[in-house]
Amino acid sequence: TPSRNTSDPRLIVIHSFDINKPGAEVDDFQGGSILTGTARAGSRDPTKHTRGRHRCKPIFSEIISLHAESNHLQFAVPGGL
């Protein structure tokens, strides 16, 4: 059994098969891929960048819903692609 990754959720919202069109406003983003951790519907998580010399203030993102294809999910984990 693989160990569970309990670290903070880390997601990427830009990739080659992107549902988020170029120039879309952040409020209109509709998809992404989970890199680490677990994302839960209804959670409110800080979005932050901590690499390099620059530090950014966190902004908060709310996960309104989660889907895999046409299936509604309560939570999602990395993998599946």
Phi and psi restraints in degrees (range 20) as a CNS / XPLOR table:
assign (resid 1 and name C) (resid 2 and name N)
       (resid 2 and name CA) (resid 2 and name C) 1.0 -67.7 20.0 2
assign (resid 2 and name N) (resid 2 and name CA)
       (resid 2 and name C) (resid 3 and name N) 1.0 147.6 20.0 2
assign (resid 2 and name C) (resid 3 and name N)
       (resid 3 and name CA) (resid 3 and name C) 1.0 -71.5 20.0 2
assign (resid 3 and name N) (resid 3 and name CA)
       (resid 3 and name C) (resid 4 and name N) 1.0 149.3 20.0 2
assign (resid 3 and name C) (resid 4 and name N)
       (resid 4 and name CA) (resid 4 and name C) 1.0 -83.7 20.0 2
assign (resid 4 and name N) (resid 4 and name CA)
       (resid 4 and name C) (resid 5 and name N) 1.0 140.4 20.0 2
assign (resid 4 and name C) (resid 5 and name N)
       (resid 5 and name CA) (resid 5 and name C) 1.0 -91.6 20.0 2
assign (resid 5 and name N) (resid 5 and name CA)
       (resid 5 and name C) (resid 6 and name N) 1.0 108.2 20.0 2
assign (resid 5 and name C) (resid 6 and name N)
       (resid 6 and name CA) (resid 6 and name C) 1.0 -100.8 20.0 2
assign (resid 6 and name N) (resid 6 and name CA)
       (resid 6 and name C) (resid 7 and name N) 1.0 13.3 20.0 2
assign (resid 6 and name C) (resid 7 and name N)
       (resid 7 and name CA) (resid 7 and name C) 1.0 -70.1 20.0 2
assign (resid 7 and name N) (resid 7 and name CA)
       (resid 7 and name C) (resid 8 and name N) 1.0 170.1 20.0 2
assign (resid 7 and name C) (resid 8 and name N)
       (resid 8 and name CA) (resid 8 and name C) 1.0 -58.1 20.0 2
assign (resid 8 and name N) (resid 8 and name CA)
       (resid 8 and name C) (resid 9 and name N) 1.0 145.5 20.0 2
assign (resid 8 and name C) (resid 9 and name N)
       (resid 9 and name CA) (resid 9 and name C) 1.0 -62.1 20.0 2
assign (resid 9 and name N) (resid 9 and name CA)
       (resid 9 and name C) (resid 10 and name N) 1.0 138.1 20.0 2
assign (resid 9 and name C) (resid 10 and name N)
       (resid 10 and name CA) (resid 10 and name C) 1.0 -130.7 20.0 2
assign (resid 10 and name N) (resid 10 and name CA)
       (resid 10 and name C) (resid 11 and name N) 1.0 123.9 20.0 2
assign (resid 10 and name C) (resid 11 and name N)
       (resid 11 and name CA) (resid 11 and name C) 1.0 -126.6 20.0 2
assign (resid 11 and name N) (resid 11 and name CA)
       (resid 11 and name C) (resid 12 and name N) 1.0 155.6 20.0 2
assign (resid 11 and name C) (resid 12 and name N)
       (resid 12 and name CA) (resid 12 and name C) 1.0 -122.1 20.0 2
assign (resid 12 and name N) (resid 12 and name CA)
       (resid 12 and name C) (resid 13 and name N) 1.0 134.7 20.0 2
assign (resid 12 and name C) (resid 13 and name N)
       (resid 13 and name CA) (resid 13 and name C) 1.0 -112.2 20.0 2
assign (resid 13 and name N) (resid 13 and name CA)
       (resid 13 and name C) (resid 14 and name N) 1.0 5.1 20.0 2
assign (resid 13 and name C) (resid 14 and name N)
       (resid 14 and name CA) (resid 14 and name C) 1.0 -127.0 20.0 2
assign (resid 14 and name N) (resid 14 and name CA)
       (resid 14 and name C) (resid 15 and name N) 1.0 122.7 20.0 2
assign (resid 14 and name C) (resid 15 and name N)
       (resid 15 and name CA) (resid 15 and name C) 1.0 -157.8 20.0 2
assign (resid 15 and name N) (resid 15 and name CA)
       (resid 15 and name C) (resid 16 and name N) 1.0 176.1 20.0 2
assign (resid 15 and name C) (resid 16 and name N)
       (resid 16 and name CA) (resid 16 and name C) 1.0 -66.0 20.0 2
assign (resid 16 and name N) (resid 16 and name CA)
       (resid 16 and name C) (resid 17 and name N) 1.0 -28.1 20.0 2
assign (resid 16 and name C) (resid 17 and name N)
       (resid 17 and name CA) (resid 17 and name C) 1.0 -104.6 20.0 2
assign (resid 17 and name N) (resid 17 and name CA)
       (resid 17 and name C) (resid 18 and name N) 1.0 41.3 20.0 2
assign (resid 17 and name C) (resid 18 and name N)
       (resid 18 and name CA) (resid 18 and name C) 1.0 -68.6 20.0 2
assign (resid 18 and name N) (resid 18 and name CA)
       (resid 18 and name C) (resid 19 and name N) 1.0 129.1 20.0 2
assign (resid 18 and name C) (resid 19 and name N)
       (resid 19 and name CA) (resid 19 and name C) 1.0 -78.0 20.0 2
assign (resid 19 and name N) (resid 19 and name CA)
       (resid 19 and name C) (resid 20 and name N) 1.0 -22.0 20.0 2
assign (resid 19 and name C) (resid 20 and name N)
       (resid 20 and name CA) (resid 20 and name C) 1.0 -84.5 20.0 2
assign (resid 20 and name N) (resid 20 and name CA)
       (resid 20 and name C) (resid 21 and name N) 1.0 109.1 20.0 2
assign (resid 20 and name C) (resid 21 and name N)
       (resid 21 and name CA) (resid 21 and name C) 1.0 -72.1 20.0 2
assign (resid 21 and name N) (resid 21 and name CA)
       (resid 21 and name C) (resid 22 and name N) 1.0 149.8 20.0 2
assign (resid 21 and name C) (resid 22 and name N)
       (resid 22 and name CA) (resid 22 and name C) 1.0 -55.2 20.0 2
assign (resid 22 and name N) (resid 22 and name CA)
       (resid 22 and name C) (resid 23 and name N) 1.0 136.1 20.0 2
assign (resid 22 and name C) (resid 23 and name N)
       (resid 23 and name CA) (resid 23 and name C) 1.0 85.0 20.0 2
assign (resid 23 and name N) (resid 23 and name CA)
       (resid 23 and name C) (resid 24 and name N) 1.0 -1.6 20.0 2
assign (resid 23 and name C) (resid 24 and name N)
       (resid 24 and name CA) (resid 24 and name C) 1.0 -65.8 20.0 2
assign (resid 24 and name N) (resid 24 and name CA)
       (resid 24 and name C) (resid 25 and name N) 1.0 144.3 20.0 2
assign (resid 24 and name C) (resid 25 and name N)
       (resid 25 and name CA) (resid 25 and name C) 1.0 -72.7 20.0 2
assign (resid 25 and name N) (resid 25 and name CA)
       (resid 25 and name C) (resid 26 and name N) 1.0 150.6 20.0 2
assign (resid 25 and name C) (resid 26 and name N)
       (resid 26 and name CA) (resid 26 and name C) 1.0 -56.2 20.0 2
assign (resid 26 and name N) (resid 26 and name CA)
       (resid 26 and name C) (resid 27 and name N) 1.0 -38.7 20.0 2
assign (resid 26 and name C) (resid 27 and name N)
       (resid 27 and name CA) (resid 27 and name C) 1.0 -62.6 20.0 2
assign (resid 27 and name N) (resid 27 and name CA)
       (resid 27 and name C) (resid 28 and name N) 1.0 -18.5 20.0 2
assign (resid 27 and name C) (resid 28 and name N)
       (resid 28 and name CA) (resid 28 and name C) 1.0 -99.2 20.0 2
assign (resid 28 and name N) (resid 28 and name CA)
       (resid 28 and name C) (resid 29 and name N) 1.0 0.5 20.0 2
assign (resid 28 and name C) (resid 29 and name N)
       (resid 29 and name CA) (resid 29 and name C) 1.0 -60.7 20.0 2
assign (resid 29 and name N) (resid 29 and name CA)
       (resid 29 and name C) (resid 30 and name N) 1.0 138.2 20.0 2
assign (resid 29 and name C) (resid 30 and name N)
       (resid 30 and name CA) (resid 30 and name C) 1.0 -127.7 20.0 2
assign (resid 30 and name N) (resid 30 and name CA)
       (resid 30 and name C) (resid 31 and name N) 1.0 5.1 20.0 2
assign (resid 30 and name C) (resid 31 and name N)
       (resid 31 and name CA) (resid 31 and name C) 1.0 -165.5 20.0 2
assign (resid 31 and name N) (resid 31 and name CA)
       (resid 31 and name C) (resid 32 and name N) 1.0 171.2 20.0 2
assign (resid 31 and name C) (resid 32 and name N)
       (resid 32 and name CA) (resid 32 and name C) 1.0 173.1 20.0 2
assign (resid 32 and name N) (resid 32 and name CA)
       (resid 32 and name C) (resid 33 and name N) 1.0 -178.4 20.0 2
assign (resid 32 and name C) (resid 33 and name N)
       (resid 33 and name CA) (resid 33 and name C) 1.0 -123.8 20.0 2
assign (resid 33 and name N) (resid 33 and name CA)
       (resid 33 and name C) (resid 34 and name N) 1.0 137.9 20.0 2
assign (resid 33 and name C) (resid 34 and name N)
       (resid 34 and name CA) (resid 34 and name C) 1.0 -82.5 20.0 2
assign (resid 34 and name N) (resid 34 and name CA)
       (resid 34 and name C) (resid 35 and name N) 1.0 125.9 20.0 2
assign (resid 34 and name C) (resid 35 and name N)
       (resid 35 and name CA) (resid 35 and name C) 1.0 -92.7 20.0 2
assign (resid 35 and name N) (resid 35 and name CA)
       (resid 35 and name C) (resid 36 and name N) 1.0 -43.8 20.0 2
assign (resid 35 and name C) (resid 36 and name N)
       (resid 36 and name CA) (resid 36 and name C) 1.0 -145.3 20.0 2
assign (resid 36 and name N) (resid 36 and name CA)
       (resid 36 and name C) (resid 37 and name N) 1.0 163.5 20.0 2
assign (resid 36 and name C) (resid 37 and name N)
       (resid 37 and name CA) (resid 37 and name C) 1.0 76.6 20.0 2
assign (resid 37 and name N) (resid 37 and name CA)
       (resid 37 and name C) (resid 38 and name N) 1.0 -166.9 20.0 2
assign (resid 37 and name C) (resid 38 and name N)
       (resid 38 and name CA) (resid 38 and name C) 1.0 -126.2 20.0 2
assign (resid 38 and name N) (resid 38 and name CA)
       (resid 38 and name C) (resid 39 and name N) 1.0 131.8 20.0 2
assign (resid 38 and name C) (resid 39 and name N)
       (resid 39 and name CA) (resid 39 and name C) 1.0 -101.5 20.0 2
assign (resid 39 and name N) (resid 39 and name CA)
       (resid 39 and name C) (resid 40 and name N) 1.0 134.9 20.0 2
assign (resid 39 and name C) (resid 40 and name N)
       (resid 40 and name CA) (resid 40 and name C) 1.0 -122.9 20.0 2
assign (resid 40 and name N) (resid 40 and name CA)
       (resid 40 and name C) (resid 41 and name N) 1.0 137.4 20.0 2
assign (resid 40 and name C) (resid 41 and name N)
       (resid 41 and name CA) (resid 41 and name C) 1.0 -59.8 20.0 2
assign (resid 41 and name N) (resid 41 and name CA)
       (resid 41 and name C) (resid 42 and name N) 1.0 133.6 20.0 2
assign (resid 41 and name C) (resid 42 and name N)
       (resid 42 and name CA) (resid 42 and name C) 1.0 88.4 20.0 2
assign (resid 42 and name N) (resid 42 and name CA)
       (resid 42 and name C) (resid 43 and name N) 1.0 -5.6 20.0 2
assign (resid 42 and name C) (resid 43 and name N)
       (resid 43 and name CA) (resid 43 and name C) 1.0 -78.2 20.0 2
assign (resid 43 and name N) (resid 43 and name CA)
       (resid 43 and name C) (resid 44 and name N) 1.0 155.0 20.0 2
assign (resid 43 and name C) (resid 44 and name N)
       (resid 44 and name CA) (resid 44 and name C) 1.0 -124.3 20.0 2
assign (resid 44 and name N) (resid 44 and name CA)
       (resid 44 and name C) (resid 45 and name N) 1.0 108.4 20.0 2
assign (resid 44 and name C) (resid 45 and name N)
       (resid 45 and name CA) (resid 45 and name C) 1.0 -118.7 20.0 2
assign (resid 45 and name N) (resid 45 and name CA)
       (resid 45 and name C) (resid 46 and name N) 1.0 146.3 20.0 2
assign (resid 45 and name C) (resid 46 and name N)
       (resid 46 and name CA) (resid 46 and name C) 1.0 -71.9 20.0 2
assign (resid 46 and name N) (resid 46 and name CA)
       (resid 46 and name C) (resid 47 and name N) 1.0 140.5 20.0 2
assign (resid 46 and name C) (resid 47 and name N)
       (resid 47 and name CA) (resid 47 and name C) 1.0 -106.1 20.0 2
assign (resid 47 and name N) (resid 47 and name CA)
       (resid 47 and name C) (resid 48 and name N) 1.0 121.0 20.0 2
assign (resid 47 and name C) (resid 48 and name N)
       (resid 48 and name CA) (resid 48 and name C) 1.0 -146.6 20.0 2
assign (resid 48 and name N) (resid 48 and name CA)
       (resid 48 and name C) (resid 49 and name N) 1.0 158.3 20.0 2
assign (resid 48 and name C) (resid 49 and name N)
       (resid 49 and name CA) (resid 49 and name C) 1.0 -121.0 20.0 2
assign (resid 49 and name N) (resid 49 and name CA)
       (resid 49 and name C) (resid 50 and name N) 1.0 122.4 20.0 2
assign (resid 49 and name C) (resid 50 and name N)
       (resid 50 and name CA) (resid 50 and name C) 1.0 -124.1 20.0 2
assign (resid 50 and name N) (resid 50 and name CA)
       (resid 50 and name C) (resid 51 and name N) 1.0 10.1 20.0 2
assign (resid 50 and name C) (resid 51 and name N)
       (resid 51 and name CA) (resid 51 and name C) 1.0 -91.7 20.0 2
assign (resid 51 and name N) (resid 51 and name CA)
       (resid 51 and name C) (resid 52 and name N) 1.0 154.8 20.0 2
assign (resid 51 and name C) (resid 52 and name N)
       (resid 52 and name CA) (resid 52 and name C) 1.0 76.5 20.0 2
assign (resid 52 and name N) (resid 52 and name CA)
       (resid 52 and name C) (resid 53 and name N) 1.0 -164.7 20.0 2
assign (resid 52 and name C) (resid 53 and name N)
       (resid 53 and name CA) (resid 53 and name C) 1.0 -82.4 20.0 2
assign (resid 53 and name N) (resid 53 and name CA)
       (resid 53 and name C) (resid 54 and name N) 1.0 -21.6 20.0 2
assign (resid 53 and name C) (resid 54 and name N)
       (resid 54 and name CA) (resid 54 and name C) 1.0 -92.3 20.0 2
assign (resid 54 and name N) (resid 54 and name CA)
       (resid 54 and name C) (resid 55 and name N) 1.0 141.1 20.0 2
assign (resid 54 and name C) (resid 55 and name N)
       (resid 55 and name CA) (resid 55 and name C) 1.0 -119.4 20.0 2
assign (resid 55 and name N) (resid 55 and name CA)
       (resid 55 and name C) (resid 56 and name N) 1.0 134.2 20.0 2
assign (resid 55 and name C) (resid 56 and name N)
       (resid 56 and name CA) (resid 56 and name C) 1.0 -110.6 20.0 2
assign (resid 56 and name N) (resid 56 and name CA)
       (resid 56 and name C) (resid 57 and name N) 1.0 148.1 20.0 2
assign (resid 56 and name C) (resid 57 and name N)
       (resid 57 and name CA) (resid 57 and name C) 1.0 -71.6 20.0 2
assign (resid 57 and name N) (resid 57 and name CA)
       (resid 57 and name C) (resid 58 and name N) 1.0 139.0 20.0 2
assign (resid 57 and name C) (resid 58 and name N)
       (resid 58 and name CA) (resid 58 and name C) 1.0 -68.8 20.0 2
assign (resid 58 and name N) (resid 58 and name CA)
       (resid 58 and name C) (resid 59 and name N) 1.0 145.2 20.0 2
assign (resid 58 and name C) (resid 59 and name N)
       (resid 59 and name CA) (resid 59 and name C) 1.0 -114.1 20.0 2
assign (resid 59 and name N) (resid 59 and name CA)
       (resid 59 and name C) (resid 60 and name N) 1.0 157.6 20.0 2
assign (resid 59 and name C) (resid 60 and name N)
       (resid 60 and name CA) (resid 60 and name C) 1.0 -105.0 20.0 2
assign (resid 60 and name N) (resid 60 and name CA)
       (resid 60 and name C) (resid 61 and name N) 1.0 137.1 20.0 2
assign (resid 60 and name C) (resid 61 and name N)
       (resid 61 and name CA) (resid 61 and name C) 1.0 -114.7 20.0 2
assign (resid 61 and name N) (resid 61 and name CA)
       (resid 61 and name C) (resid 62 and name N) 1.0 141.6 20.0 2
assign (resid 61 and name C) (resid 62 and name N)
       (resid 62 and name CA) (resid 62 and name C) 1.0 -111.3 20.0 2
assign (resid 62 and name N) (resid 62 and name CA)
       (resid 62 and name C) (resid 63 and name N) 1.0 128.8 20.0 2
assign (resid 62 and name C) (resid 63 and name N)
       (resid 63 and name CA) (resid 63 and name C) 1.0 -86.0 20.0 2
assign (resid 63 and name N) (resid 63 and name CA)
       (resid 63 and name C) (resid 64 and name N) 1.0 108.0 20.0 2
assign (resid 63 and name C) (resid 64 and name N)
       (resid 64 and name CA) (resid 64 and name C) 1.0 -79.3 20.0 2
assign (resid 64 and name N) (resid 64 and name CA)
       (resid 64 and name C) (resid 65 and name N) 1.0 -43.3 20.0 2
assign (resid 64 and name C) (resid 65 and name N)
       (resid 65 and name CA) (resid 65 and name C) 1.0 -155.6 20.0 2
assign (resid 65 and name N) (resid 65 and name CA)
       (resid 65 and name C) (resid 66 and name N) 1.0 160.1 20.0 2
assign (resid 65 and name C) (resid 66 and name N)
       (resid 66 and name CA) (resid 66 and name C) 1.0 -127.6 20.0 2
assign (resid 66 and name N) (resid 66 and name CA)
       (resid 66 and name C) (resid 67 and name N) 1.0 138.4 20.0 2
assign (resid 66 and name C) (resid 67 and name N)
       (resid 67 and name CA) (resid 67 and name C) 1.0 -139.5 20.0 2
assign (resid 67 and name N) (resid 67 and name CA)
       (resid 67 and name C) (resid 68 and name N) 1.0 146.2 20.0 2
assign (resid 67 and name C) (resid 68 and name N)
       (resid 68 and name CA) (resid 68 and name C) 1.0 -126.1 20.0 2
assign (resid 68 and name N) (resid 68 and name CA)
       (resid 68 and name C) (resid 69 and name N) 1.0 109.1 20.0 2
assign (resid 68 and name C) (resid 69 and name N)
       (resid 69 and name CA) (resid 69 and name C) 1.0 59.7 20.0 2
assign (resid 69 and name N) (resid 69 and name CA)
       (resid 69 and name C) (resid 70 and name N) 1.0 -120.1 20.0 2
assign (resid 69 and name C) (resid 70 and name N)
       (resid 70 and name CA) (resid 70 and name C) 1.0 -104.1 20.0 2
assign (resid 70 and name N) (resid 70 and name CA)
       (resid 70 and name C) (resid 71 and name N) 1.0 12.4 20.0 2
assign (resid 70 and name C) (resid 71 and name N)
       (resid 71 and name CA) (resid 71 and name C) 1.0 -95.7 20.0 2
assign (resid 71 and name N) (resid 71 and name CA)
       (resid 71 and name C) (resid 72 and name N) 1.0 129.0 20.0 2
assign (resid 71 and name C) (resid 72 and name N)
       (resid 72 and name CA) (resid 72 and name C) 1.0 -80.6 20.0 2
assign (resid 72 and name N) (resid 72 and name CA)
       (resid 72 and name C) (resid 73 and name N) 1.0 137.8 20.0 2
assign (resid 72 and name C) (resid 73 and name N)
       (resid 73 and name CA) (resid 73 and name C) 1.0 -122.0 20.0 2
assign (resid 73 and name N) (resid 73 and name CA)
       (resid 73 and name C) (resid 74 and name N) 1.0 149.6 20.0 2
assign (resid 73 and name C) (resid 74 and name N)
       (resid 74 and name CA) (resid 74 and name C) 1.0 -86.7 20.0 2
assign (resid 74 and name N) (resid 74 and name CA)
       (resid 74 and name C) (resid 75 and name N) 1.0 -30.5 20.0 2
assign (resid 74 and name C) (resid 75 and name N)
       (resid 75 and name CA) (resid 75 and name C) 1.0 -150.6 20.0 2
assign (resid 75 and name N) (resid 75 and name CA)
       (resid 75 and name C) (resid 76 and name N) 1.0 161.3 20.0 2
assign (resid 75 and name C) (resid 76 and name N)
       (resid 76 and name CA) (resid 76 and name C) 1.0 -142.3 20.0 2
assign (resid 76 and name N) (resid 76 and name CA)
       (resid 76 and name C) (resid 77 and name N) 1.0 148.7 20.0 2
assign (resid 76 and name C) (resid 77 and name N)
       (resid 77 and name CA) (resid 77 and name C) 1.0 -127.6 20.0 2
assign (resid 77 and name N) (resid 77 and name CA)
       (resid 77 and name C) (resid 78 and name N) 1.0 166.0 20.0 2
assign (resid 77 and name C) (resid 78 and name N)
       (resid 78 and name CA) (resid 78 and name C) 1.0 -62.1 20.0 2
assign (resid 78 and name N) (resid 78 and name CA)
       (resid 78 and name C) (resid 79 and name N) 1.0 155.9 20.0 2
assign (resid 78 and name C) (resid 79 and name N)
       (resid 79 and name CA) (resid 79 and name C) 1.0 110.0 20.0 2
assign (resid 79 and name N) (resid 79 and name CA)
       (resid 79 and name C) (resid 80 and name N) 1.0 172.7 20.0 2
assign (resid 79 and name C) (resid 80 and name N)
       (resid 80 and name CA) (resid 80 and name C) 1.0 104.4 20.0 2
assign (resid 80 and name N) (resid 80 and name CA)
       (resid 80 and name C) (resid 81 and name N) 1.0 -12.1 20.0 2
